[in-house]
């Protein structure tokens, strides 16, 4: 049975008559064994088999030796994560160490929650209308109860946290959160396997195991088994119950989070499970119904070294749009199921710190290497991108997965994306953003230009018109610490007179950043989304659709529907302290024991044909759907990629490449074109030439002034611009 340190096998015998004494003895043995191994996973065969013992409800218990360590398999994990996982503890040990917030500290937390919800929460009017909730009144009730309480009557800390989480969950906004204090802050609760949803030929959902922590081994519970029940509850109902505990903006988002919550909990955002272990009903690979008992485990999370520090006073911190829970779960999945990625990230981080990382060398090596279908390209952003050539019945195409936009260098992010896609087939690109909880808004909106010849209009954003938001913006009306909030000041100041609910709508991403590089990929693009796409990823999907860049293929009926810029409580506090002198009337106070809060502070609005429509709660509906299959889960998204490739094959592909050299009067240009009939040439926005072209290579010269800086080639099909190439002279 391999390394079965966390398993026991129990098989039900055929029903037979037995004496009372035999039954009592058998029950006693089973009871003692189960109690002794309460924290150890076990398995029960539901098919009836003949046993040597006679007992109507008897169970034949097959177990490991009494001194076996049920957590020993964690010591066999990858060296990059072994120290963290080997230090994991059963949930029962963790919950016994939970601290005690004082009555004064609880009052302070509620007071600060009232400040950010009333004064900063931009979606408060929308959430009150759409979900019929009043988080302000809920907080006031908690505040009232605390005012009447004494230290001995204030209730448990766990119940206080649940009450606070319930208030924030009620608004169905994954940006706006209560963040648990120590010892929860950097911890996850997990089971050593993952579950994903797929659909059979009749469209019925199935739930399969898809990943396991390295070292976990079981005779029957393996990749691809079908989950049928969870703690004796039918699996679909168990997911519904789990979904109700999450704050997704729509049913699809809550359903997706309900599945995630069965096996991984981000303890910064949610309370630990109530149960110490789960009983998983499943059908094994041979069709036999069985049960597995598995304890919840708690471990520290590997740090995300490349992400934005959300509490630092910086332009990056003010430009975040992310679902913190999604970020944590994705980081947890890397640690648990893809530790080699963690190892590569650590190695590159150490090389950069030692100045041994040479990006130009990586670019040269990658560009010179011809990749095979399925071969993953080397990247300096292992946890962000996975790019490869895919071979399908519709042809060979490029595929790039974007796991996150949470990066502190959006320029480097876009440059790396360009470097990767230029090595992939140019006849079509699959951009897969499933599970991407967002990140830096610059990175998401700045990426759109690479895929289209059109000009990108970044999404405008609005503050809630409150006196406190006006104070913050006025303090940063003059950019003295790298943050410029001046575009919103006038409208927030006038709101006192006009009664406007929201400020003027101004984009976070500068227009120049969103258009500074221009198009670099000329084939068609299909964007793959799901209900876990959130915030900056919602913004990316909205921009993709609003600028008509390509086709959106969804595995769910909607994205996560998160349309906002999120600020941490710590950042809000710091913004009233800098530049010096600090605002002595600031309502923000330090939260106790590393507790935290986040709030949606600026809402985003769509552009183009959907101009003015909020992204929040509405999301981005895909152009077509693909229901994930069993082959998708177990064979590298095979059917999903084939479905996307089939769409790409029907879409037009263009080509526009050029090399330039010096001529006697200016520039000599060799341009290769395909898919369009006219090529216009500009230098620094001034028209220089226009010529008819075909699918061929064309050579020509243009005059050039000494001060010329940029060459622009624009390909037209009839009157539509379909390809643009910009070259710095």
Legacy VTK file of the C-alpha trace (Angstrom):
# vtk DataFile Version 3.0
C-alpha trace
ASCII
DATASET POLYDATA
POINTS 729 float
0.000 0.000 0.000
3.011 2.303 -0.299
3.547 5.045 2.206
0.165 4.802 3.852
1.031 6.743 6.955
-2.272 8.612 7.038
-4.643 5.822 6.060
-6.603 2.964 7.511
-8.743 0.556 5.541
-12.152 -0.551 6.801
-14.319 -3.016 4.889
-17.973 -3.797 5.577
-18.706 -7.535 5.663
-21.770 -9.237 4.334
-24.611 -9.000 6.849
-24.713 -12.067 9.096
-26.282 -12.974 12.391
-23.933 -12.892 15.378
-23.993 -13.457 19.093
-24.394 -10.499 21.427
-20.967 -11.020 22.978
-19.235 -11.136 19.591
-20.997 -7.956 18.524
-20.061 -6.129 21.723
-16.430 -7.252 21.451
-16.185 -6.196 17.828
-17.727 -2.775 18.526
-15.305 -2.215 21.383
-12.279 -3.010 19.192
-13.459 -0.668 16.454
-14.288 2.134 18.888
-10.857 1.963 20.529
-9.056 1.866 17.193
-10.971 4.810 15.780
-10.448 6.887 18.914
-6.768 6.024 18.939
-6.385 7.096 15.315
-8.826 10.015 15.298
-6.332 12.264 13.519
-5.385 9.612 10.996
-7.069 9.219 7.601
-8.986 5.992 7.075
-10.919 4.266 4.349
-14.124 2.231 4.385
-15.137 -0.072 1.546
-18.866 0.273 0.953
-19.232 -2.965 -1.052
-20.200 -5.973 1.021
-17.545 -8.681 1.316
-17.333 -11.889 3.308
-15.459 -11.519 6.605
-14.203 -14.015 9.190
-16.122 -12.207 11.938
-19.937 -12.347 12.173
-21.526 -9.036 13.122
-24.449 -7.144 11.607
-22.590 -3.847 11.721
-19.084 -5.184 12.228
-16.088 -3.558 10.552
-12.825 -5.269 9.756
-10.163 -2.715 10.694
-6.855 -2.930 8.871
-4.425 -0.377 10.262
-0.812 0.637 10.345
1.341 0.045 13.396
0.505 2.120 16.455
3.732 4.079 16.300
3.323 5.247 12.689
3.387 9.039 12.318
0.333 10.165 10.292
2.205 13.296 9.138
5.390 11.506 8.055
4.557 11.830 4.351
5.017 15.608 4.635
8.702 15.037 5.285
8.998 13.547 1.780
7.925 16.719 -0.004
10.168 18.859 -2.209
13.146 20.460 -0.415
11.890 23.933 -1.371
8.819 23.535 0.849
9.786 20.665 3.144
10.562 22.778 6.197
7.138 24.441 6.081
5.145 21.284 5.416
7.122 19.119 7.827
6.192 21.634 10.522
2.461 21.282 9.744
0.209 20.403 12.653
-3.259 18.849 12.962
-6.017 21.431 13.113
-6.846 20.412 16.678
-3.369 21.496 17.831
-3.668 24.831 16.031
-7.099 25.773 17.395
-5.963 25.110 20.950
-3.328 27.850 20.533
-5.711 30.622 19.402
-5.167 33.778 21.461
-7.574 36.081 23.204
-8.453 39.551 21.955
-9.329 41.875 24.809
-12.645 43.706 24.946
-10.870 46.976 24.171
-9.184 45.438 21.100
-12.497 44.098 19.805
-14.102 47.513 20.173
-11.221 49.066 18.257
-11.589 46.579 15.388
-15.315 47.300 15.065
-14.712 51.050 15.217
-12.203 50.840 12.354
-14.534 48.638 10.332
-17.244 51.298 10.617
-14.810 53.932 9.342
-13.810 52.104 6.180
-17.297 50.777 5.380
-19.048 54.140 5.821
-16.348 56.444 4.469
-14.255 54.442 1.979
-16.348 51.532 0.661
-17.211 52.614 -2.868
-19.721 49.803 -3.460
-21.823 50.475 -0.365
-24.784 51.969 -2.321
-24.643 49.162 -4.904
-24.439 46.363 -2.343
-27.287 47.749 -0.268
-29.476 47.811 -3.377
-28.375 44.570 -5.053
-28.103 42.292 -2.014
-30.471 43.987 0.451
-27.866 44.210 3.197
-26.763 46.923 5.616
-23.219 46.240 6.866
-23.163 49.538 8.774
-26.121 48.525 10.918
-24.628 45.068 11.471
-21.420 46.640 12.739
-23.347 49.028 14.987
-25.148 46.069 16.550
-21.832 44.337 17.268
-20.524 47.622 18.674
-23.599 47.952 20.904
-23.244 44.413 22.252
-19.586 45.040 23.043
-20.464 48.261 24.845
-22.730 46.253 27.147
-20.269 43.399 27.660
-17.695 42.743 30.340
-14.451 40.792 29.810
-16.074 37.714 31.353
-19.246 37.977 29.279
-17.913 39.158 25.903
-17.943 35.680 24.342
-15.238 33.699 22.589
-12.712 35.200 20.240
-13.711 32.691 17.571
-17.314 33.883 17.660
-16.195 37.519 17.419
-14.181 36.699 14.302
-17.148 34.841 12.817
-19.418 37.824 13.448
-16.951 40.182 11.746
-16.436 37.861 8.794
-20.217 37.543 8.430
-20.572 41.338 8.119
-17.956 41.569 5.383
-19.171 38.436 3.595
-22.714 39.819 3.471
-21.717 42.514 0.947
-20.484 39.895 -1.546
-17.318 41.831 -2.338
-14.018 39.944 -2.363
-12.112 43.240 -2.167
-13.668 44.226 1.141
-12.473 41.940 3.901
-11.828 41.527 7.581
-8.372 39.959 7.933
-7.823 37.703 10.929
-5.016 38.499 13.376
-2.264 36.247 14.685
-2.001 33.274 14.768
-4.153 33.007 11.619
-2.361 35.610 9.500
0.181 33.517 7.557
-1.491 30.121 7.857
-3.533 27.830 5.649
-5.654 24.846 6.600
-5.465 22.117 3.975
-6.134 18.556 2.975
-3.353 16.819 1.015
-5.371 16.677 -2.206
-7.328 18.928 -4.531
-10.799 18.579 -6.057
-11.975 20.003 -9.382
-15.253 20.048 -11.248
-15.892 18.590 -14.682
-18.942 17.429 -16.629
-19.908 14.114 -18.200
-21.368 13.631 -21.677
-24.851 14.429 -20.378
-23.729 17.694 -18.805
-23.903 16.429 -15.223
-21.217 17.738 -12.868
-18.580 15.423 -11.464
-15.924 16.143 -8.861
-12.549 14.469 -9.244
-9.290 14.459 -7.338
-6.719 16.221 -9.508
-3.588 16.896 -7.414
-1.900 15.374 -4.376
0.837 16.566 -2.068
4.038 14.719 -3.070
4.620 11.881 -0.638
0.937 11.174 -0.001
0.194 7.635 -1.151
-2.919 5.520 -0.858
-3.964 2.205 -2.324
-7.317 3.431 -3.641
-7.570 7.211 -3.168
-5.697 8.416 -6.248
-5.811 11.022 -8.996
-9.077 10.787 -10.907
-11.325 9.167 -8.298
-14.856 10.573 -8.193
-15.978 12.335 -5.004
-19.579 11.507 -4.113
-20.043 12.697 -0.514
-18.466 14.990 2.062
-19.046 14.179 5.715
-22.034 12.054 4.653
-23.532 14.981 2.719
-23.975 14.590 -1.072
-21.073 16.435 -2.677
-23.159 19.019 -4.563
-24.995 19.993 -1.384
-21.687 20.160 0.492
-20.375 22.595 -2.128
-23.517 24.733 -1.773
-23.003 24.922 1.999
-19.341 25.805 1.511
-20.252 28.444 -1.108
-22.570 30.235 1.328
-19.553 30.962 3.518
-17.842 32.952 0.756
-18.343 36.441 -0.619
-18.404 35.917 -4.384
-20.239 38.574 -6.365
-22.340 36.062 -8.307
-23.504 32.457 -8.086
-20.725 31.166 -10.367
-18.042 32.815 -8.234
-19.500 31.496 -4.975
-19.779 27.996 -6.431
-16.113 28.041 -7.491
-15.037 29.244 -4.065
-17.209 26.607 -2.454
-15.204 23.917 -4.239
-11.891 25.526 -3.234
-13.008 25.772 0.390
-13.493 22.022 0.681
-9.734 21.386 0.653
-7.907 24.700 1.265
-8.764 27.550 3.648
-6.875 30.832 3.719
-6.909 31.526 7.450
-6.097 35.193 6.897
-9.565 35.470 5.358
-11.675 32.728 6.918
-12.019 30.771 10.112
-10.628 27.246 10.305
-13.040 24.398 9.545
-15.349 23.413 12.393
-14.571 19.730 11.850
-11.164 18.326 12.779
-11.316 15.852 9.884
-13.499 15.010 6.896
-15.033 11.758 5.736
-14.796 11.687 1.948
-17.096 9.357 0.045
-15.684 8.404 -3.328
-15.753 5.905 -6.175
-12.321 4.493 -6.872
-10.804 3.843 -10.308
-12.308 0.342 -10.330
-15.834 1.578 -9.615
-15.897 0.572 -5.953
-17.521 2.945 -3.473
-15.270 3.779 -0.540
-14.701 6.307 2.229
-11.572 8.129 3.353
-11.083 9.855 6.669
-8.539 12.682 6.477
-7.507 15.195 9.131
-7.261 18.890 8.406
-3.678 20.131 8.637
-2.350 23.650 9.259
0.889 25.048 7.828
2.606 28.371 7.240
2.490 29.692 3.691
5.511 30.307 1.484
6.008 34.078 1.099
5.088 35.745 -2.189
8.307 37.671 -2.838
7.328 39.176 -6.185
3.959 40.634 -5.200
3.033 44.163 -4.217
3.369 45.272 -0.587
-0.206 46.425 -0.083
0.566 48.508 3.029
3.541 50.407 1.628
3.001 54.024 0.586
3.692 53.531 -3.109
2.065 53.868 -6.494
1.977 50.053 -6.704
-0.029 49.710 -3.484
-2.611 52.250 -4.691
-3.053 50.389 -8.013
-3.993 46.943 -6.728
-7.076 45.080 -7.786
-6.982 41.578 -6.351
-8.811 38.899 -4.426
-6.520 38.208 -1.476
-8.060 34.814 -0.833
-7.432 33.749 -4.447
-3.821 34.909 -4.148
-3.336 32.895 -0.966
-4.977 29.765 -2.368
-2.902 29.980 -5.528
0.265 30.372 -3.467
-0.847 27.415 -1.355
-1.430 25.254 -4.433
2.066 26.048 -5.655
3.501 25.035 -2.303
1.410 21.858 -2.021
1.159 20.597 -5.591
3.865 22.381 -7.633
6.827 22.789 -5.282
9.285 22.743 -8.209
7.860 26.119 -9.247
8.542 27.440 -5.737
12.116 26.156 -6.046
12.644 27.953 -9.371
11.192 31.160 -7.983
13.535 30.976 -5.004
16.542 30.304 -7.230
15.782 33.258 -9.499
15.140 35.521 -6.536
18.491 34.553 -5.027
20.234 35.073 -8.376
18.703 38.538 -8.755
19.715 39.425 -5.217
23.278 38.355 -6.025
23.217 40.201 -9.391
23.752 36.898 -11.184
20.508 36.920 -13.145
20.999 37.984 -16.746
17.687 38.626 -18.498
19.332 39.343 -21.862
21.081 35.958 -21.756
17.768 34.239 -21.036
16.185 36.088 -23.977
18.972 35.065 -26.349
18.882 31.426 -25.262
15.093 31.216 -25.520
14.936 32.969 -28.883
17.537 30.628 -30.350
15.758 27.483 -29.157
13.057 25.869 -31.303
10.468 24.470 -28.924
8.519 21.267 -29.407
4.727 21.066 -28.922
3.996 20.840 -25.198
7.452 22.013 -24.158
7.164 24.806 -21.587
9.249 27.889 -22.332
11.740 29.047 -19.759
10.661 32.227 -17.975
11.967 34.460 -15.241
8.404 34.655 -13.847
7.707 30.985 -13.147
4.806 31.599 -10.803
3.196 34.077 -13.194
3.477 32.592 -16.699
3.465 29.182 -18.337
3.862 29.332 -22.109
4.064 26.534 -24.663
3.312 25.510 -28.222
0.216 23.273 -28.484
-0.601 20.841 -31.258
-4.325 20.341 -31.897
-6.555 18.872 -34.643
-7.029 22.482 -35.812
-3.292 23.182 -36.075
-0.420 24.448 -33.932
-1.024 27.512 -31.772
0.485 29.367 -28.854
-0.767 28.885 -25.309
0.074 31.082 -22.343
-1.322 30.768 -18.843
-1.302 33.905 -16.686
-1.664 32.841 -13.059
-1.562 36.318 -11.527
-1.169 40.021 -12.236
0.157 40.574 -8.701
3.656 41.784 -9.514
5.580 44.836 -8.339
7.102 45.462 -11.794
4.338 45.839 -14.403
6.860 46.931 -17.047
8.856 43.747 -16.544
5.639 41.718 -16.578
4.607 43.051 -20.000
8.115 42.708 -21.421
8.261 39.073 -20.325
4.845 38.364 -21.863
6.055 39.844 -25.155
9.268 37.824 -25.030
7.323 34.613 -24.516
4.570 35.079 -27.115
7.056 36.119 -29.803
8.536 32.599 -29.488
5.139 30.933 -29.963
3.296 30.204 -33.239
1.928 33.391 -34.735
-1.233 31.885 -36.223
-3.193 32.145 -32.990
-2.801 32.517 -29.221
-4.761 31.041 -26.306
-4.535 33.340 -23.273
-5.705 31.385 -20.230
-6.460 33.464 -17.112
-8.523 30.922 -15.173
-8.041 31.190 -11.437
-6.257 34.542 -11.741
-7.374 36.643 -8.772
-5.919 39.868 -10.176
-3.090 42.112 -9.022
-1.526 45.267 -10.437
-4.025 47.163 -12.592
-1.199 48.624 -14.696
-0.101 45.085 -15.605
-3.581 43.935 -16.646
-4.519 46.983 -18.697
-1.011 47.494 -20.064
-1.042 43.987 -21.529
-4.029 44.603 -23.811
-2.061 46.725 -26.304
0.204 43.786 -27.166
-2.729 41.908 -28.747
-4.445 44.621 -30.792
-3.673 47.380 -33.308
-6.277 49.621 -31.684
-5.790 52.290 -29.076
-6.491 51.167 -25.517
-8.770 53.223 -23.286
-8.094 52.284 -19.652
-11.159 51.848 -17.458
-12.166 55.002 -15.562
-12.553 54.743 -11.779
-14.546 56.603 -9.127
-14.323 57.203 -5.377
-17.382 57.325 -3.149
-17.996 60.999 -2.436
-17.199 61.365 1.260
-15.379 63.967 3.296
-12.706 61.446 4.288
-11.971 60.416 0.694
-11.736 64.114 -0.212
-9.211 64.665 2.608
-7.039 61.799 1.394
-7.062 63.002 -2.204
-6.411 66.615 -1.253
-3.401 65.546 0.794
-1.975 63.871 -2.336
-3.080 66.507 -4.835
0.571 67.398 -5.292
2.679 64.312 -5.959
5.307 64.339 -3.219
5.509 60.648 -2.296
4.927 59.041 -5.697
1.122 59.148 -5.482
-0.982 61.607 -7.470
-4.700 61.742 -6.608
-5.267 65.223 -8.035
-7.670 64.166 -10.855
-10.339 63.239 -8.293
-9.996 66.269 -5.985
-12.257 68.811 -7.707
-15.269 66.506 -8.058
-14.975 65.214 -4.481
-14.794 68.779 -3.169
-17.846 69.853 -5.185
-19.851 66.807 -4.093
-20.729 68.623 -0.866
-22.732 71.072 -3.008
-23.861 68.824 -5.861
-24.800 65.756 -3.816
-23.083 63.458 -6.311
-22.649 59.930 -4.969
-19.429 59.325 -6.863
-16.437 61.377 -7.940
-15.421 62.121 -11.490
-14.348 58.967 -13.382
-10.608 58.921 -14.114
-8.448 55.959 -15.102
-5.808 54.541 -12.765
-3.597 53.282 -15.600
-2.094 56.226 -17.506
-3.061 56.345 -21.174
0.627 56.453 -22.138
1.379 53.252 -20.218
-1.597 51.452 -21.768
-0.371 52.350 -25.279
3.375 52.849 -24.924
4.493 49.601 -26.589
1.794 48.886 -29.115
0.884 45.633 -30.814
3.421 42.797 -30.732
1.312 39.731 -31.515
-0.563 39.608 -34.850
-2.446 36.343 -34.806
-5.983 35.986 -33.411
-6.465 35.541 -29.679
-8.892 33.535 -27.540
-9.193 34.461 -23.876
-10.153 31.622 -21.500
-11.931 32.710 -18.304
-13.693 31.199 -15.320
-15.563 32.326 -12.205
-12.303 32.636 -10.251
-11.110 35.508 -12.473
-11.328 38.603 -10.325
-10.542 42.295 -10.058
-7.575 43.205 -12.299
-8.361 40.037 -14.270
-11.979 41.167 -14.621
-10.599 44.494 -15.836
-8.375 42.662 -18.341
-11.316 40.578 -19.592
-13.522 43.686 -19.832
-10.838 45.493 -21.844
-10.387 42.442 -24.070
-14.112 42.469 -24.851
-14.677 46.218 -24.987
-11.774 46.692 -27.447
-12.944 43.688 -29.517
-9.536 42.036 -29.307
-10.760 38.470 -29.714
-13.100 35.739 -28.537
-13.777 34.970 -24.857
-14.256 31.282 -24.073
-15.573 30.704 -20.553
-15.606 27.494 -18.554
-18.180 29.239 -16.321
-21.060 31.533 -17.189
-19.336 34.625 -15.805
-16.122 35.930 -14.338
-15.819 36.676 -10.625
-17.299 40.158 -11.200
-14.891 42.213 -9.143
-14.595 45.741 -10.429
-12.565 47.854 -8.025
-9.234 49.132 -6.811
-8.579 47.830 -3.286
-6.654 49.564 -0.485
-5.548 48.095 2.821
-6.447 49.714 6.143
-2.722 50.195 6.769
-2.299 52.097 3.494
-5.267 54.358 4.239
-3.745 55.160 7.605
-0.336 55.929 6.106
-1.805 58.184 3.418
-2.900 60.588 6.161
0.565 60.511 7.731
2.656 61.346 4.674
3.911 63.715 3.602
4.706 65.154 7.042
3.228 66.484 9.226
0.724 63.724 9.925
-3.001 64.465 10.063
-3.732 64.529 13.807
-7.451 64.112 13.157
-6.999 60.875 11.220
-9.755 58.388 12.111
-7.495 55.421 11.323
-5.978 53.622 14.309
-3.541 50.723 14.380
-5.340 47.392 14.481
-4.386 44.977 17.280
-2.380 41.769 16.901
-1.774 42.185 13.147
-5.477 42.172 12.296
-6.277 43.897 9.024
-8.966 45.132 6.662
-9.233 45.782 2.955
-11.783 47.893 1.125
-12.897 48.529 -2.444
-12.031 52.219 -2.674
-12.419 53.053 -6.400
-14.954 51.329 -8.628
-14.168 50.595 -12.284
-16.414 51.333 -15.255
-16.326 49.714 -18.661
-15.545 51.491 -21.936
-16.538 51.076 -25.578
-20.074 49.908 -26.265
-20.561 49.158 -22.550
-19.230 52.543 -21.436
-20.290 53.490 -17.913
-21.357 49.976 -16.888
-19.784 48.864 -13.592
-17.827 45.613 -13.593
-18.738 44.851 -9.973
-21.387 42.141 -9.586
-22.005 42.063 -13.363
-18.707 40.570 -14.518
-17.787 39.640 -18.075
-20.031 37.110 -19.801
-18.061 34.935 -22.262
-18.843 34.735 -25.963
-19.110 30.943 -25.735
-18.859 28.184 -23.111
-16.790 25.045 -22.707
-17.696 22.634 -19.949
-14.526 21.080 -18.557
-14.252 17.345 -19.164
-12.540 14.545 -17.303
-9.811 14.656 -19.949
-9.290 18.360 -19.196
-8.678 17.631 -15.526
-6.477 14.586 -16.013
-4.756 15.317 -19.335
-3.589 18.934 -19.328
-6.805 20.703 -20.423
-6.779 18.754 -23.678
-10.422 19.306 -24.669
-10.386 22.944 -23.553
-7.321 23.707 -25.668
-8.835 21.890 -28.648
-12.039 23.926 -28.277
-10.073 27.184 -28.187
-7.972 26.093 -31.172
-11.116 25.349 -33.161
-12.233 28.943 -32.582
-8.798 30.315 -33.532
-8.824 28.421 -36.816
-11.942 30.339 -37.889
-10.441 33.746 -37.053
-8.257 35.801 -39.435
-4.495 35.915 -38.831
-2.202 38.750 -39.859
1.523 39.222 -40.127
3.534 42.432 -39.984
7.250 42.228 -39.305
10.008 44.570 -40.388
13.743 45.135 -40.308
15.311 48.535 -40.837
18.702 49.731 -41.956
20.356 52.964 -42.912
20.151 54.299 -46.473
21.754 57.316 -48.060
18.742 59.539 -47.332
17.133 57.854 -44.394
15.855 54.307 -43.728
15.789 51.144 -45.784
12.833 48.973 -44.699
12.079 45.330 -45.406
8.506 44.476 -44.354
6.759 41.098 -44.439
2.983 41.313 -44.617
0.059 38.888 -44.698
-3.711 39.200 -44.427
-4.129 42.847 -45.485
-3.856 44.876 -48.678
-2.482 48.323 -47.754
0.523 49.447 -45.754
0.837 53.012 -44.460
4.154 54.323 -43.144
4.485 57.021 -40.469
7.461 58.657 -38.794
6.661 60.383 -35.507
2.949 60.367 -36.461
3.630 62.041 -39.829
2.482 60.091 -42.937
5.382 59.154 -45.217
4.130 56.513 -47.666
1.114 54.377 -48.527
1.365 51.300 -50.734
-0.635 48.288 -51.832
0.767 45.026 -50.485
0.181 41.297 -50.694
1.246 38.286 -48.657
4.895 38.850 -49.400
8.101 40.685 -48.444
8.389 44.321 -49.525
11.430 46.595 -49.647
11.321 50.392 -49.709
13.108 53.495 -48.488
11.925 56.650 -46.735
13.539 59.987 -46.034
14.343 60.664 -42.406
15.096 63.761 -40.388
17.844 63.749 -37.770
15.338 64.113 -34.923
13.083 61.225 -36.005
12.329 58.847 -33.122
9.678 56.298 -34.108
8.680 54.414 -37.243
5.091 53.126 -37.417
3.774 50.668 -39.993
-0.018 50.271 -40.235
-1.705 47.456 -42.168
-5.228 47.968 -43.527
-7.822 45.550 -44.842
-10.204 47.805 -46.723
-10.723 50.647 -44.221
-9.950 48.689 -41.047
-6.550 48.873 -39.387
-5.701 45.255 -38.566
-1.980 45.373 -37.713
0.462 47.953 -36.340
4.223 47.667 -35.881
6.145 50.356 -34.007
9.941 50.531 -34.210
12.193 52.876 -32.282
14.646 54.441 -34.759
LINES 1 730
729 0 1 2 3 4 5 6 7 8 9 10 11 12 13 14 15 16 17 18 19 20 21 22 23 24 25 26 27 28 29 30 31 32 33 34 35 36 37 38 39 40 41 42 43 44 45 46 47 48 49 50 51 52 53 54 55 56 57 58 59 60 61 62 63 64 65 66 67 68 69 70 71 72 73 74 75 76 77 78 79 80 81 82 83 84 85 86 87 88 89 90 91 92 93 94 95 96 97 98 99 100 101 102 103 104 105 106 107 108 109 110 111 112 113 114 115 116 117 118 119 120 121 122 123 124 125 126 127 128 129 130 131 132 133 134 135 136 137 138 139 140 141 142 143 144 145 146 147 148 149 150 151 152 153 154 155 156 157 158 159 160 161 162 163 164 165 166 167 168 169 170 171 172 173 174 175 176 177 178 179 180 181 182 183 184 185 186 187 188 189 190 191 192 193 194 195 196 197 198 199 200 201 202 203 204 205 206 207 208 209 210 211 212 213 214 215 216 217 218 219 220 221 222 223 224 225 226 227 228 229 230 231 232 233 234 235 236 237 238 239 240 241 242 243 244 245 246 247 248 249 250 251 252 253 254 255 256 257 258 259 260 261 262 263 264 265 266 267 268 269 270 271 272 273 274 275 276 277 278 279 280 281 282 283 284 285 286 287 288 289 290 291 292 293 294 295 296 297 298 299 300 301 302 303 304 305 306 307 308 309 310 311 312 313 314 315 316 317 318 319 320 321 322 323 324 325 326 327 328 329 330 331 332 333 334 335 336 337 338 339 340 341 342 343 344 345 346 347 348 349 350 351 352 353 354 355 356 357 358 359 360 361 362 363 364 365 366 367 368 369 370 371 372 373 374 375 376 377 378 379 380 381 382 383 384 385 386 387 388 389 390 391 392 393 394 395 396 397 398 399 400 401 402 403 404 405 406 407 408 409 410 411 412 413 414 415 416 417 418 419 420 421 422 423 424 425 426 427 428 429 430 431 432 433 434 435 436 437 438 439 440 441 442 443 444 445 446 447 448 449 450 451 452 453 454 455 456 457 458 459 460 461 462 463 464 465 466 467 468 469 470 471 472 473 474 475 476 477 478 479 480 481 482 483 484 485 486 487 488 489 490 491 492 493 494 495 496 497 498 499 500 501 502 503 504 505 506 507 508 509 510 511 512 513 514 515 516 517 518 519 520 521 522 523 524 525 526 527 528 529 530 531 532 533 534 535 536 537 538 539 540 541 542 543 544 545 546 547 548 549 550 551 552 553 554 555 556 557 558 559 560 561 562 563 564 565 566 567 568 569 570 571 572 573 574 575 576 577 578 579 580 581 582 583 584 585 586 587 588 589 590 591 592 593 594 595 596 597 598 599 600 601 602 603 604 605 606 607 608 609 610 611 612 613 614 615 616 617 618 619 620 621 622 623 624 625 626 627 628 629 630 631 632 633 634 635 636 637 638 639 640 641 642 643 644 645 646 647 648 649 650 651 652 653 654 655 656 657 658 659 660 661 662 663 664 665 666 667 668 669 670 671 672 673 674 675 676 677 678 679 680 681 682 683 684 685 686 687 688 689 690 691 692 693 694 695 696 697 698 699 700 701 702 703 704 705 706 707 708 709 710 711 712 713 714 715 716 717 718 719 720 721 722 723 724 725 726 727 728
